[in-house]
Structures are given as structure tokens and as C-alpha cells.
Amino acid sequence: MKSKLVSIEGKLIGIIGMDEVFTELFEAGKKADKDLGRYLLDRLREHNYIPSAKEQSYAQAFLLEYEKFCNSKTSSGQKSAKKLKNWQGIPREEIPWFPTIMEELCDGCKACIIFCSFGVYEYVEETNKVKVANPFNCEVGCSTCALKCKPKAIVFPSLEILESFRKR
């Protein structure tokens, strides 16, 4: 079973078996709703310690993570449709706006994965590092994930590059 870092009350907590439970639910067609939070809590408690005083916070965090999981599965299944999107009339794949990870600085904390809702990043267990898996999923002009990266391993092109596309 894999473990995943989840932000709960502002702290990153390692949760075992989350991807496996999420995959099972996603394949069964379960949608993220309020009732699912309790179910996720019960299922993930099988392999994790969840303090009873924090159950509501954990359930909310699990539900949020499941929503992100579903969104990433849905968007990765629609990659070709996503490539057809334009930014100010220009095909997205022609705009070189996406992050680069300086591998020597990446500590594998996964803060970027947790923050980014566009499915840009992926964790590589063999290296304990994050990689840019879907660069063109990145929202043009957004670089907020770089601010979340404490070791400053994420870099973006200069915003000036976007000005050259706006002048086209």
C-alpha cells in the first residue's frame, strides 16, 4: 500500500492506503458528497490512526483529496480535449508556461501536488521527488505552487514571455 501526505488542519499527515481506496470508489462511480466523508474515514482508519477529536477534520480532508483525485482522473482521461483549449486565441500547447522542478532542491514534500488542482505534478516513489507530469495542464500565468515550495525547487518562465504572446 502506498502512503500519501494530506493536509489536515494545516499539517501534512501521512495516510496509508488512500490511493487504493480512492481508485476502488472512483471505479465504482462514487461521487464526492458529504456522506462519503464518513465512509472514507472508516475505510482509512483500517490502516491509520485517526484521533477521535479530529475525525471531522480528517473526513473533510479525505473528501477534498477524493475530489482532487476524481478531477485528476477525469482530466487525464480528457488530455486531448484539454490540448485543444486556447489561451487568448492561442493553442495552449504553443505557450511555454509550465513549471520546472530543480531536482537537486526538491525534498519530495508534495506540497505542490497537494496545492495544485490542475494535475500538473506527480510523485515518483523511486526518487522520492516530484516531477512535472502534465505541463500543459498548468494554468497560464499561475505560479502559486512555487510559493508553496519551501525549498524553492519550482521555477517558472518570466511573465514577460506571456506579453510576447499577447502581442501576436
N, C-alpha and C positions, 0 to 999 in steps of 0.2 A: 504494500500500500504506500502511496505517496503522501507526503505531508505538504501543506500549503500554509503560507503566512496570511493571516487575516487580521485586519484592523478592527479591534474591539475596544471601544472607549478610548481610542487614540493610541492603543498599544498593539504591537504586532504579536500575535499569538499563533504558534504552530498548531495546525489541525490535521490530524491523520485521517485519511480515507475520504476526504471531501470530494475530490475529482471522481472517485468511483461512485459515490452516492449520486452526485450531480449527473454523471453520464447515464446511470440507470433511470433516473427521473426524467431526464431530457428525452431519452429513447422511448419512454412510456408516454411522452407527450404531456407531462405535467407542467402547468404554468405556474409562475411565481405568484402566489397570493398569500394573504395573511395566515391562513390555516397551515400552509406549507412550512412556515417558520417553526412551528411546534414539532412537526414531523421531522424536520432536519435536525432539530435539537435532540430529539430522541434517538435518531439514527446515528448521529455523530458522537453521541455520548457513549456509544458502544466501545469506541477506541480512544476517547479523550476524556479528561477530567474537565467538567464544566461546573463551576461553583453555583450552587442553587441561588445565591443572592444576585448572580449576574445572568440568569437564564434569559431574561428579556433582551438584554444587550447582545448576547450570543445569538439568539434567534433572529434578531434584526440584522445582525452582521451576516449570518448564514444566508438569509433571504436576499440580501443585497448582492452577495457573492454569487448566488444562484442566478439572479437576474443578469449579472455580468457574464456568467458562463453561457447562459442561453443566448444572449446578444452576440457573443463571440462565435458561437456555433452557427447561428443564423447568418451572421455577416460573412463568415469564412465560406459558407455554402453559396454565397452570392458574390464571390470575388469578381466574376466577370461583369456583373451588373454594376458593381461598385467602380470598376475601372472606367465605365462609361460616364461617370459623373464629371461635370465640368466645374472649374473654379473660374469665375468671371469670364465664362465663354471659352476657356482653355481646358483641354482634356487633362484630368488630374495627373495621369502618368507622365505628362510632359513637364510637370512642375517639380523641381528637385527640392521639395520641402519635406524632410523627414529627419528623425534623429539619427545620430551616430553614437555608438557606445564605445568609449575608450576602455577597452577590455582590462587594461592594467589598473584602472581605477575602480572598476565595478566590483563591489563587495558581495553581490548576489542577494541584497536585502529584499528585492522585489517590490520596493515602494512604487516604482514606475508602473509595474503590472497592476498593482492594486489601484493606483490612481487612474490610469488611462482606460477610458471606456470604449476606445476605438479598436482594441485588439491589435495594437501595433507590436507589443512585446511578447516574448516567450522565454520561459526559464529553461535553461539547458542543465540538466542534472549532472551530466558528465563533467562539466567545467565549473558548476556552481556559479554560473554567471547568467546574465540576461542578454538576449540578443534581439535585434530588430527583425521580427518575422514577417510583418506585413507593412512595409514602409509607406505604401500609398493609402493605407487606412488612416494615416495621420491627418488630422485636420489642418489645412493650410493656415499658417500663421500662428498656430498654437505651439507653445513650448513650455507649458506649465509643468509638465513632468520633469523637466530639467531642474526646476526649482525644488521639487520634492526629493531629488537625488542628493543626499548628504555628501557623498564623496565627489560630487560634480563630474560624474562619468558620462553624462549625457550632454551632447553638444548639437546645436542646430546651425544651419546656414544663417548668414546675416539677413535681417529683414529687408535689406536693400535689394536682395535678389527678387523679392516679390514686386518691388517697384518696377523692375525691368519688364515683368510680365504684364503689369497694369498698363504700361505704355504701348503695348502691342496694338 
